[in-house]
């Protein structure tokens, strides 16, 4: 999912009063400047990453290993799918939801769809006043 959409999602959730923490792994050289206002878990060990994910109220990520780890440690997990088949590659778990691109292109997954699915999964829509 394009980084700009993660930024927009983060801003929307932060506006609702939620603390946002981004995960930066060894493959990322840098974050976009818009992401610098959020918390960052920077190149954590697998153990520290699993611990952080286990305490998360919600994890949102692409179809990736980190999404599978989040689901494995019991975090409410929203995985965003583009061309890969969600029924085959979705993380396992009762707290896992997915958003699949209707066209197979990640660019076609809209922020509003991910925001609504995130709020529903984490019960955030019920907490709004």
Secondary structure, DSSP 8 states (H G I E B T S, - for coil): --HHHHHHHHHHHHHTT---EEEE-TT-S---GGGGGSEEEES--HHHHHHHHHT-S-EEEESSHHHHHHHHTT--EEEEESSS-HHHH---STTEEEEE-SSS-GGGS-HHHHHHHHHHHHTHHHH--
